[in-house]
Amino acid sequence: MSNTQVILSGFADEAANEKLAIQQFAALAAVGLQHYSIRFIDVGNGIKNAMDLNKAELRQVVQLQQDYGLQVATVGSPIGKVKLLDVEDGTKNRYVPFKQYLKKDVQHACDVANTLGTKLLRGFSFYHPAGSDPDEHLPQVVDQLGQIADLCQKEGLVFGLEVEANLVGQTGKLLAKIHAQVKNPCLVLIFDGANLVCQGMTPDEVFAEYLAMKRGLGWIHVKDYRHPSAVQRLEHIDEASLKNFVPADIGDTGHEAIFRDLVGELPKIEKRMKKLGAPGVIFDLEPHVKGGGQFGGFSGPDGFGVALRGLCRTLDYAGIGYHLTDFNDILGRRGF
């Protein structure tokens, strides 16, 4: 059993049928989570991405999360999910000149994170032209992500770079190259097994990608994927068609082996993340068990509970400690 206890969190919008803030927070509090990641939310003015909330709406979120005994673990921003180059490649991804993107979008994402009270900002590694070799674009990506990391460092934040299909950082090995070349401690890596499996990788290949990321690992996204039949490696993924997401204990990622390897690494990762101002090592549920897509997914309150229990079984097997709300927490909130 690891002496380091991980912090369980989850993308709250996945647990709410209508994305209402009170639905999100009630569902997460009911299953025992004390941290959450914000992405899409409705505080009374319709569903918005957290990036589109105004100051009054952000204050509402802060008050509501306190009412439900929750803290923001991360802001699940879409930063970095734009085209690297202004070229037509058959996709619907938008292009924004980087100087403008950094000054407006990235700065605003930092402001949102600081207003909500989290040190962790999730992001991505830009879309290279579909069909091109991602390695060819590493110099530009390293330059742009380096500037994003510098801005996050200035704002007292950590930028987490998630591995995901169709982006330059679509594999753990590519993210490891980016991390090594940026050389800013405020840029860390986010492992997500399902985002590798859906590209056609086997459990052994996923484990190798995890090992490549381990040196720069900051936190974990937990979702899994199970192919209905044999697959081969895919170069471009139709994200809108992905529908075979499953809990972490029954998918093709091999979370059991990855978590068992992580046991010995957690103290080192925790020390690094706490030094950067994070509360510890976040294991962030993003289950997608009722469907996923390019900018989000859905599980429902029942699916989210199933996914959490699957994660807890896997953590128990690996010997990784965690905490769910118990009666002592309730007593503490009552002031006894």
Phi, psi and omega in degrees: 000130178290142175285344180271127179262125180279161179258119179275135179218180178195154175286107191296330182295337179293338187265359187240127182297320182253006180067010177298140182303316182292329174293314181301308186289324178295318181296315182291320178297323182294327179274357173102009178277148178243357177230154177210159172251139183258138178220280175253140185203149177239112179255021177119354182238026183093163182288128178226150165292147180305331179294340184259003179286138176276177186298320180295320179292322177297321178296324176298317179299315179301316180293317181295319180296325176295320180299329182259009177070033183244155172232149176286124174276310180215159168262118181276067186285159174267016181305130181094356176264057174224165181293141175286323183233149180274072180228149177280122182228015178086359179258168178262008180295141183270157176245136175227128176308134192296320180302318177293319181297316180295314184291324185262294188292311183291318178299318179295319178300321176297318179297319179297314180300315181292325178293320182281343175091032175240153177265352191248124180240117179279144178203187189223179193247024173075146178272117170280160180305129181304132181095348179270165181278119182301329180301327182295338186259003183303316181303316180292319180296317179299318179298312184290318178292330175297319178292323176295317179297321178297318179294317178298319178299317178299325181271004179075028185240168176242132179260117179263124185259113186270137175286130182200147180301152172076349176266167177301317178273060184274349177229162177296325181293320177292319177297323179298321176297316179299313181300316182294327184273331178290318175058041174236123183299343180275004170249118179235172185250147179243116177279138175216105186298318182298327181290346174264317180299320182293347175273001178098015181276146175277166177305320179295320179292320177298318180298320178295323177292321176300315180300322179295326182277343195303322183297328182254010187295133177247313175206177188238134165263132184249105165207161182224167184219140180230119179286134179288343179207175181299143182229167171236166183298130182253137182273327179225134186252132171277093188297330181293340183265356183289125184214008184254036178284144183218166176298162188293342183267000182226012182263190184262004180292320188084044181302329182301312181292320180294315180294323178296323176291326182292336184310313182284343183267338188302318179302320180293315180294317179299316180299317180294316183289322178295325177297331179273358176102358179283158180285346182159207180263117183271130167251106193255111179288128175223065202293323181058022190291346174250012176137150180222173180196191186293325186238014178168187180199180184214141178231333186076163180298323179289315179296324179295318177298318177299316181295320179296317179295324176296319177297315182297321177298320180290320176296319178300316180298319182281345182082032178255127182278154179202171180227132169248153182308130178234185186294327178298324176296319179296316178300320179298322180287335178279352175089013180277000000 
